[in-house]
Amino acid sequence: MYYLPNPPPPPSPSHTHTHTHTHTHTAWMMGDPHFITFDGHPFTFNALGEVTLIQSSGDNSLALQGRITRHGISSGTVFTALAAREDNSDTVMIAADVDGIRVYVNSVVIDLSTISEQVFNGFTVLDKGENTIGIAFKGGAYIEAKLEETMLSKISVTLPANYRDTTTGLLGVYNGIVVDDLRASDNNQLSLSASSEAVHSQFGISCKQATSCTHSITVDRGYYLS
Ligand SMILES: [Ca+2]
């Protein structure tokens, strides 16, 4: 099993320049994988397959999905890909390939070797160095992922206030109220004190693709939202 020994650092302020810190919330995914929702609830969810991390239904219809795979020969599971799209933007995917972190836009890998900031339809891709990629969406959402070994070991998602009351998915219902964060896709509300088994079977599994979620990322290397 893979654990990060320390709590995550605060989000980088460099990409929240249009919103003050007090008006943004950050969710985290780390290690095998541990989650912290936008409103601050920590939980662990181990599963294999593709999951809905955010489905936002507001003015900015952000969709963020993740792929969880087994890590080596251990029983732990880790994130190896993320895919996101907002409104009618291009689709971006960050993937942990065998030879490093890769970014695909509309299923085509982009060259990060010479330009550290590249603008696409609806977002900017930022090569932050040290195997870390940032995606800054027009609507104000910011996603950052760091590659360690062959996994996306540390992922953060920062949303400004205009996403409040619009999100569901594994990263919770972002509204400043922690108690409603474990809301399954069938609207069943799980208690924050629920057992890890209940979190898995009644909340986490409901966010797996191909069961109850409307989008999926499924095409070989060129995953996309459809
Ligand atoms: Ca909440």
Residues whose N, C-alpha, C, O or C-beta is under 5 A from the ligand:
A	BS01	CA	D39 V173 Y174 N175 G176 I177 V178 D180 D181
